[in-house]
């Protein structure tokens, strides 16, 4: 990876996730009460030139505590590639997490999904849950979107979600910029 250097031309603009959330064709879920001491890291994916997913990853330095991934439904556009995300595919064990001597490459978990519910915007919504030894996940169909929540079981036990707004994503971006500024030489 090569970072931008003075003399490389105009500095690339950071993605405006508030605008991406506005362009997303449905509501985007965020945690009502993020895990203590975390910062929200934002991610965006597209597919066939259409918005596909928005991730809000709540992390501390070097450790992801919770990820809330909103994936668009497929009712309003024909996908060229008909792949579907599942709870298991979102919980793939990254290379290296399997331990010494384990097969290389990602592994799709085979644990069963059990019925559960999660509160979104103050209303319980039916969902499914998968628990693994080192992480858990919840999948919920919500207002035409697929929402995946991944983290430690204890976090998911009390997790409540709400609809994210443009103001939330603008705040997340500002908090991230402040976090980066403090880490730069001469920062606070």
C-alpha positions as CSV (number, residue, x, y, z in Angstrom):
1,X,0.0,0.0,0.0
2,X,1.3,3.4,-0.9
3,X,0.0,6.5,1.0
4,X,-0.5,9.9,-0.6
5,X,2.6,12.1,-0.6
6,X,3.0,15.8,-1.2
7,X,3.5,16.2,-5.0
8,X,1.2,13.3,-5.9
9,X,-1.5,15.8,-7.0
10,X,-4.7,16.7,-5.3
11,X,-5.2,14.9,-2.0
12,X,-8.0,12.3,-2.3
13,X,-11.2,13.3,-0.5
14,X,-12.5,11.1,2.3
15,X,-15.8,9.4,1.6
16,X,-18.8,11.4,2.8
17,X,-20.7,8.7,4.6
18,X,-23.5,11.1,5.6
19,X,-24.1,11.4,1.8
20,X,-23.8,7.7,1.3
21,X,-26.4,7.1,4.0
22,X,-28.7,9.5,2.3
23,X,-28.2,7.8,-1.0
24,X,-28.8,4.3,0.5
25,X,-32.2,3.0,-0.7
26,X,-33.6,2.3,2.8
27,X,-32.9,2.8,6.4
28,X,-29.5,2.1,7.9
29,X,-29.2,0.5,11.4
30,X,-26.9,1.8,14.1
31,X,-26.5,0.9,17.8
32,X,-28.6,2.9,20.2
33,X,-25.8,2.7,22.8
34,X,-22.4,1.9,21.3
35,X,-20.0,-0.2,23.4
36,X,-18.2,1.9,26.0
37,X,-14.9,3.5,24.7
38,X,-15.5,2.7,21.0
39,X,-15.3,4.8,18.0
40,X,-17.6,4.2,15.0
41,X,-15.7,3.3,11.8
42,X,-17.8,3.5,8.7
43,X,-17.6,1.4,5.5
44,X,-19.6,1.4,2.3
45,X,-19.9,-1.2,-0.5
46,X,-21.6,-1.1,-3.9
47,X,-22.5,-3.8,-6.4
48,X,-23.2,-3.3,-10.1
49,X,-23.0,0.5,-9.5
50,X,-25.8,0.3,-6.8
51,X,-25.3,0.9,-3.1
52,X,-25.0,-2.5,-1.5
53,X,-24.1,-2.2,2.2
54,X,-23.2,0.3,4.9
55,X,-21.1,-1.0,7.9
56,X,-20.8,0.7,11.2
57,X,-18.0,-1.0,13.2
58,X,-17.6,0.0,16.8
59,X,-14.0,-0.5,17.7
60,X,-11.3,0.3,20.2
61,X,-7.7,0.6,19.1
62,X,-6.9,-2.8,17.6
63,X,-10.2,-4.6,18.5
64,X,-13.6,-4.7,16.9
65,X,-16.3,-5.0,19.5
66,X,-19.4,-4.7,17.4
67,X,-20.3,-4.5,13.7
68,X,-23.7,-3.5,12.4
69,X,-24.0,-4.2,8.7
70,X,-27.1,-3.0,6.7
71,X,-27.4,-4.7,3.3
72,X,-30.0,-3.5,0.9
73,X,-32.9,-5.6,-0.1
74,X,-33.1,-6.8,-3.8
75,X,-36.7,-5.9,-4.6
76,X,-36.0,-2.6,-6.4
77,X,-33.2,-3.7,-8.7
78,X,-32.1,-6.7,-10.7
79,X,-28.8,-8.1,-9.5
80,X,-26.4,-9.3,-12.2
81,X,-24.7,-11.6,-9.7
82,X,-27.3,-13.3,-7.5
83,X,-25.2,-13.8,-4.4
84,X,-27.0,-13.5,-1.1
85,X,-25.3,-12.7,2.2
86,X,-26.2,-15.0,5.1
87,X,-25.4,-14.8,8.8
88,X,-22.9,-17.6,8.3
89,X,-21.1,-15.8,5.5
90,X,-20.9,-12.7,7.6
91,X,-19.3,-14.7,10.4
92,X,-16.6,-16.3,8.3
93,X,-13.5,-17.0,10.5
94,X,-10.6,-14.9,9.1
95,X,-7.4,-16.6,8.2
96,X,-5.2,-16.9,11.3
97,X,-8.0,-16.9,13.9
98,X,-8.5,-20.7,13.6
99,X,-5.3,-21.4,15.6
100,X,-2.1,-23.2,14.9
101,X,-2.3,-26.2,12.6
102,X,-5.8,-25.3,11.3
103,X,-6.6,-25.4,7.6
104,X,-5.6,-22.2,5.9
105,X,-8.3,-19.9,4.4
106,X,-11.6,-18.6,5.7
107,X,-14.0,-21.1,7.2
108,X,-17.8,-20.7,7.1
109,X,-19.2,-21.6,10.5
110,X,-21.7,-24.5,10.7
111,X,-23.4,-23.6,14.0
112,X,-27.2,-23.6,14.0
113,X,-29.2,-20.4,13.8
114,X,-31.8,-20.0,16.6
115,X,-34.8,-17.7,16.7
116,X,-34.4,-14.5,18.7
117,X,-35.5,-10.9,18.5
118,X,-33.8,-7.5,18.6
119,X,-35.3,-4.1,19.4
120,X,-35.1,-1.7,16.5
121,X,-36.6,1.8,16.9
122,X,-38.2,0.7,20.1
123,X,-40.0,-2.3,18.6
124,X,-39.0,-6.0,19.0
125,X,-38.3,-7.5,15.5
126,X,-38.0,-11.3,14.9
127,X,-34.4,-12.4,14.1
128,X,-32.1,-15.4,14.1
129,X,-28.9,-15.8,16.1
130,X,-25.7,-17.9,15.7
131,X,-23.3,-18.3,18.7
132,X,-19.7,-19.5,18.2
133,X,-17.1,-19.8,20.9
134,X,-15.4,-16.5,20.1
135,X,-18.3,-14.4,18.6
136,X,-22.0,-14.3,17.9
137,X,-24.2,-12.8,15.3
138,X,-27.8,-11.8,14.7
139,X,-29.6,-11.5,11.4
140,X,-32.8,-9.5,11.0
141,X,-35.0,-8.5,8.1
142,X,-36.0,-4.9,8.7
143,X,-37.9,-2.5,6.5
144,X,-36.8,-4.3,3.3
145,X,-33.1,-4.4,4.5
146,X,-30.9,-7.2,5.8
147,X,-29.1,-6.3,9.0
148,X,-26.3,-8.3,10.5
149,X,-24.9,-7.6,14.0
150,X,-21.6,-9.3,14.9
151,X,-19.8,-9.2,18.3
152,X,-19.4,-10.9,21.6
153,X,-22.5,-12.7,22.9
154,X,-22.8,-10.4,25.9
155,X,-22.9,-7.3,23.7
156,X,-25.6,-8.8,21.5
157,X,-27.7,-9.9,24.5
158,X,-28.5,-6.3,25.3
159,X,-28.1,-4.7,21.8
160,X,-30.8,-2.3,20.6
161,X,-30.7,-0.6,17.2
162,X,-32.2,2.5,15.7
163,X,-32.4,4.1,12.3
164,X,-29.2,6.1,11.6
165,X,-29.5,9.6,10.3
166,X,-27.4,11.9,8.2
167,X,-26.5,13.7,11.5
168,X,-25.3,10.5,13.0
169,X,-23.0,9.7,10.1
170,X,-21.7,13.3,10.1
171,X,-21.0,13.0,13.8
172,X,-19.2,9.6,13.3
173,X,-17.0,11.2,10.6
174,X,-16.1,14.2,12.9
175,X,-15.3,11.9,15.8
176,X,-13.0,9.8,13.5
177,X,-11.2,13.0,12.2
178,X,-10.7,14.1,15.8
179,X,-9.3,10.7,16.7
180,X,-6.9,10.8,13.8
181,X,-5.8,14.4,14.6
182,X,-4.9,13.3,18.2
183,X,-2.7,10.6,16.8
184,X,-0.8,12.9,14.4
185,X,2.5,14.4,15.6
186,X,1.7,17.6,17.5
187,X,-1.9,16.4,18.0
188,X,-3.6,16.8,21.3
